[in-house]
């Protein structure tokens, strides 16, 4: 397996992200948001040309390969009612930057679940299929994440999305099923089961995302844990992936100090605490591997 982490969990600065990766002795990184000197923090495909060029000049001599782009394409913050032109512009910015860095994989999603998606799922499929083809035509591989999006509403939704969008592959997040409702079942929706989800989609997974959590139904909140200490079936999924000969990416996202989609949590995370947690998390993950 190719070990890496989502860099911004180690810190906002790209310098910090690369240093944390080097401290772990890893040769790969997954980039999402980065900050380079003199430029504001932004997703890799939203950086100005000057900022991206500065980022590339840090990455290229580092010996670390950018394995995957954590894009915002059709993510949980996007609605199906948003103009599709917004999505297409993001794709067009992604492609040349991935090609420059030699990056093969890009994370995409399938819009925030809402009434529009229930009423017109065909439009979800149309847009995801279009995006998939644009990346594939450029020699790049889009991977859909089981997150707070249409395809992540259940394993059945994921498989339907794959059926409607030929060429699309999966990135599987071990923790997301723990707190996401299973919308394939009647209301009130129970939470998903990480092991059940994995066993139904694993044949399509080319990138594995390690995060662990537990869910408290009384407060409807999740708590993040060290890998293997929560309800994400991390140990079982890792063992199964290895037994099946999985040799793709294995990417950590601790979420224990900073939470990417929580605006209340991230600004208060001390930079050094985030870096130390990222490194310690990576070391604990390695200890779970034979």
ABEGO torsion letter per residue (X at the ends): XBBBBBAAAAEABAAAAAAAAAAAGBABBBBBBBBBBGBBBBBAAABBAAAAAAAAAAAAAAGBBBABBBBABGBAABBAABBAAAAAAAAAAAAAAAAAAGBABBBBBAEBBBAAAAABAAAAAAAAAAAAAAAAAAGBBBBBBBBBBAAAABAAAAAAAAAABBGBBBBBBAAAAAABBBAABBOBBBBBBAAAAAAAAAAABABBBBBBBBBBAAAGBBBBBBBGABAAGAAAAAAAAAAAGBABBBBBBAGAABBAABAAAAAABBAAAAAAAAAAAAAAAAAABX
